[in-house]
Amino acid sequence: MKRQKTILSLTFVLVLLLQACNLPSNAPDQTPTPDALLAAQMTITALAGQSTPTQALPTFTMPPPLTPTTAFTPTPAFTSTPSFAYVTLSEGTNCRTGPAISFDLVDTFATGQTIEVVGKHPFDNYWYVRSPKNASVYCWLWGFYATGANLGNVPVLTPPPTYTPVPAPSFDAIYVNAGSCLGWWTRISIKNTGTVPLRSITISIKDTVTNETRTETKDGFQDVNACVLSALTPSLGAGETFTVVAPSLAADPTGHKLSATVTLCTATGQGGICTSKTIEFTP
């Protein structure tokens, strides 16, 4: 813009000089000499040729394109799933030596426990499992509260035979009488109040005054009659009653408080299931 104004000003001067040449003749001759015109023209040309530096425009650098940031998605926690056959319990459940409540209790598993399955019942809702508390322990688990996985290849197992618990024996014992015959004997009446036969007996009798104690064990049952021992009765069936003789004491127990402990068993040699009872009496 400044350059253009300068050129216009010089051009205006040149025009004035040229007009001066046309003034009336009576005016003093002011016609510019050729040298003056040439000088003016050269000045305009020189000014026109001068290069006025143009102020450099600021350089704008484009920023790099924005790359959208991918939203962070948290990785779900890894939960391992057992590859073996197993069941998970919705309620606490007992585990037994066999597939019925009549079998002995082995363990009780809590709600939510995962239990390895190694076998199944042929037709009933029972699983043969390994205890998560002890890897060497196995038992039968009722499947009512169990939800399983990977059970397709679980083998069918033959369960143990149905367990029938043997009823505990029971009996009543009552003092009958006492007598003397090569010692002082005492007779006690035994009644089998249970449902299983009784086959052996132990009687331990004590004189609480003299502290004398005598003990005797027999297979079968035997009484005394007129100082003669009866034949052995091998067993005492359910509901049967038999009077037995206790081992003889050396001293007369008359008027003394005696204590007799009787133990009866379902097998000979004090085997099977045994039960005991103690009675006190004064002959």
FENQUI-V417978 format. One record per pair of residues at least 6 apart in sequence whose C-alpha atoms are under 6 Angstrom apart, sorted by the first residue. I is the first residue (numbers start at 1). J is the second residue. D is the distance in whole Angstrom. If there is no record, write none. Layout:
# FENQUI-V417978
i->I j->J d->D
i->I j->J d->D
This chain:
# FENQUI-V417978
i->21 j->31 d->5
i->85 j->116 d->6
i->85 j->117 d->5
i->85 j->149 d->6
i->85 j->150 d->4
i->85 j->151 d->5
i->86 j->115 d->5
i->86 j->116 d->4
i->86 j->117 d->5
i->86 j->148 d->6
i->86 j->149 d->6
i->87 j->114 d->6
i->87 j->115 d->5
i->87 j->146 d->6
i->87 j->147 d->5
i->87 j->148 d->4
i->88 j->112 d->6
i->88 j->113 d->6
i->88 j->114 d->5
i->88 j->146 d->5
i->88 j->147 d->5
i->89 j->111 d->5
i->89 j->112 d->5
i->89 j->113 d->6
i->89 j->145 d->5
i->89 j->146 d->5
i->90 j->111 d->5
i->90 j->112 d->6
i->90 j->145 d->5
i->91 j->111 d->5
i->91 j->145 d->6
i->92 j->109 d->6
i->92 j->110 d->4
i->92 j->111 d->5
i->93 j->108 d->6
i->93 j->109 d->5
i->94 j->108 d->4
i->95 j->106 d->6
i->95 j->107 d->5
i->95 j->108 d->6
i->95 j->139 d->6
i->95 j->140 d->5
i->95 j->141 d->5
i->96 j->103 d->6
i->96 j->104 d->6
i->96 j->105 d->4
i->96 j->106 d->5
i->96 j->139 d->5
i->96 j->140 d->5
i->97 j->103 d->6
i->97 j->104 d->6
i->97 j->139 d->5
i->98 j->140 d->5
i->99 j->140 d->5
i->103 j->163 d->6
i->116 j->129 d->6
i->116 j->130 d->6
i->117 j->129 d->4
i->118 j->128 d->6
i->118 j->129 d->5
i->119 j->127 d->6
i->119 j->128 d->5
i->119 j->154 d->5
i->119 j->155 d->5
i->119 j->156 d->6
i->119 j->157 d->6
i->120 j->127 d->4
i->120 j->128 d->5
i->120 j->156 d->5
i->120 j->157 d->6
i->121 j->156 d->6
i->121 j->157 d->6
i->122 j->156 d->6
i->125 j->143 d->5
i->126 j->141 d->5
i->126 j->142 d->5
i->126 j->143 d->5
i->127 j->140 d->6
i->127 j->141 d->5
i->128 j->139 d->6
i->128 j->140 d->5
i->129 j->138 d->6
i->129 j->139 d->6
i->130 j->137 d->6
i->130 j->138 d->5
i->131 j->137 d->6
i->131 j->138 d->6
i->169 j->194 d->5
i->170 j->193 d->5
i->170 j->194 d->5
i->171 j->191 d->5
i->171 j->192 d->4
i->171 j->193 d->5
i->172 j->190 d->6
i->172 j->191 d->5
i->173 j->189 d->6
i->173 j->190 d->5
i->174 j->188 d->6
i->174 j->189 d->5
i->175 j->188 d->5
i->176 j->187 d->5
i->176 j->188 d->5
i->177 j->186 d->6
i->177 j->187 d->5
i->178 j->185 d->6
i->178 j->186 d->4
i->179 j->185 d->5
i->181 j->227 d->6
i->183 j->248 d->5
i->183 j->249 d->6
i->183 j->250 d->5
i->184 j->248 d->5
i->184 j->249 d->5
i->185 j->248 d->4
i->186 j->245 d->6
i->186 j->246 d->5
i->187 j->244 d->6
i->187 j->245 d->4
i->188 j->243 d->6
i->188 j->244 d->5
i->189 j->242 d->6
i->189 j->243 d->4
i->190 j->241 d->6
i->190 j->242 d->5
i->190 j->243 d->6
i->191 j->240 d->6
i->191 j->241 d->4
i->192 j->238 d->5
i->192 j->239 d->5
i->192 j->240 d->6
i->193 j->239 d->5
i->194 j->238 d->6
i->195 j->238 d->5
i->196 j->238 d->6
i->197 j->236 d->5
i->197 j->237 d->4
i->197 j->238 d->6
i->198 j->235 d->5
i->198 j->236 d->5
i->198 j->265 d->6
i->198 j->266 d->5
i->199 j->220 d->5
i->199 j->235 d->5
i->199 j->266 d->5
i->199 j->267 d->5
i->199 j->268 d->5
i->200 j->218 d->6
i->200 j->219 d->4
i->200 j->220 d->5
i->200 j->264 d->6
i->200 j->265 d->5
i->200 j->268 d->5
i->200 j->270 d->6
i->201 j->217 d->6
i->201 j->218 d->5
i->201 j->263 d->6
i->201 j->264 d->5
i->202 j->216 d->6
i->202 j->217 d->4
i->202 j->262 d->6
i->202 j->263 d->5
i->203 j->215 d->6
i->203 j->216 d->6
i->203 j->261 d->6
i->203 j->262 d->5
i->204 j->214 d->6
i->204 j->215 d->4
i->204 j->260 d->6
i->204 j->261 d->5
i->205 j->213 d->6
i->205 j->214 d->5
i->205 j->259 d->6
i->205 j->260 d->4
i->206 j->212 d->6
i->206 j->213 d->4
i->206 j->258 d->6
i->206 j->259 d->5
i->207 j->258 d->5
i->208 j->257 d->6
i->208 j->258 d->6
i->219 j->268 d->5
i->220 j->232 d->6
i->220 j->233 d->5
i->220 j->234 d->4
i->220 j->235 d->6
i->221 j->232 d->5
i->221 j->233 d->5
i->222 j->230 d->6
i->222 j->232 d->5
i->222 j->244 d->5
i->223 j->229 d->6
i->223 j->230 d->5
i->223 j->244 d->5
i->223 j->245 d->5
i->224 j->230 d->6
i->254 j->283 d->5
i->255 j->282 d->6
i->255 j->283 d->6
i->256 j->282 d->6
i->257 j->281 d->6
i->257 j->282 d->5
i->258 j->280 d->6
i->258 j->281 d->5
i->258 j->282 d->6
i->259 j->279 d->6
i->259 j->280 d->4
i->260 j->278 d->6
i->260 j->279 d->5
i->261 j->277 d->6
i->261 j->278 d->4
i->262 j->276 d->6
i->262 j->277 d->5
i->263 j->275 d->6
i->263 j->276 d->4
i->264 j->274 d->6
i->264 j->275 d->6
i->265 j->273 d->6
i->265 j->274 d->4
i->266 j->272 d->5
i->266 j->273 d->5
